[in-house]
């Protein structure tokens, strides 16, 4: 079985168009989300892509929505410059945001990937992965197997999550949204803030084909575990997250003390944040440093696994971390990495990333910096 590496990545989000702009924006501090409308004169914060259209996002035509989405996809995929890769398209909402005609609602799920492939002149149609907020991690999990077996040399995981009213109204109906700002792990957290993102990860087994600089920045995928427990379909289940962490550690043949840093789900939910941290306290004798990224760009749903992986690897590389401007919940007892309490890049060699999703998905990915 071959080793699989994340060789390159790019991100387009509220932080900027491209990973370099994103990390520079993060260094400058928190940005204010846009406001989107709800019925009865209400509104909610929403992190839209940088350079959002002048026209109100909720009034975009189908053509305008598609053009905006394809621009973002082309922007990140061009940066990876992979020749005809196998593409795994991860999204929770696909193209629902661009649908303005009820007749379009009957289009098959894979049609969005087909549209992207046609527009960007890809020879192969993407494999669509649609498992709510764990979509990008599950796409990565799917991509790993043919790579390890030697059936493919390269693959691209493409996370796409663009604004749509359906998801906004659905989350609001479940009373899951913050009214002003997301405060993951905060003492006064009240819910999440959604965000747009398009992110791409280049997975490869051909490490020697990379330049020395690229090899130095590559991360080996040690393991991936996904445990589904539908007992709480919109929230985290402690036992399932514990099981996912333990499975990922066992597959990587690691003890808990080998993990240097954990990327949390931590979306700002009063309950789910606490459940996640409680599970980690049961997995680890001493919880290692943790980082939360959703206060910087919102919860990007199906794209979040790819978007937050890209941003995290850039944070480690540049030693730039999110800034926290609110009091943390001391009862959670989390050693949180921020710009005020950073961790040195050389101390983050083996990292664990967690993503949780509707339907009971609990996903854990373990990466290790390539040793040259």
Secondary structure, DSSP 4 states (H G I P E B T S, - for coil): ----EEEEEEEEETTEESHHHHHHHHHH---PPEEEE-GGG-EEEEEPPSS--SS-GGG--HHHHHHHHHHHHHHHHHHH--SS-EEEEE-SSTTGGG--SGGGGGS-TTHHHHHHHHHHT-SSPPEEE--GGGHHHHHHHHHHHHHHTTS-SEEEEEEEE---HHHHHHHHHTT-B-SS---TTBTT---B-EE-EEEEEEEES-GGGS-HHHHHH-EEEEEEEEEE-GGGTTS--HHHHHHHHHHHHHHHT--GGG--EEE----S-TTHHHHHHHHHHHH-SSPPEEE--HHHH-B-GGGHHHHHHHHHHHHHHHT------S-B-GGG---B--SSS---GGG-SEEEEEEEETTTEEEEEEEEE---
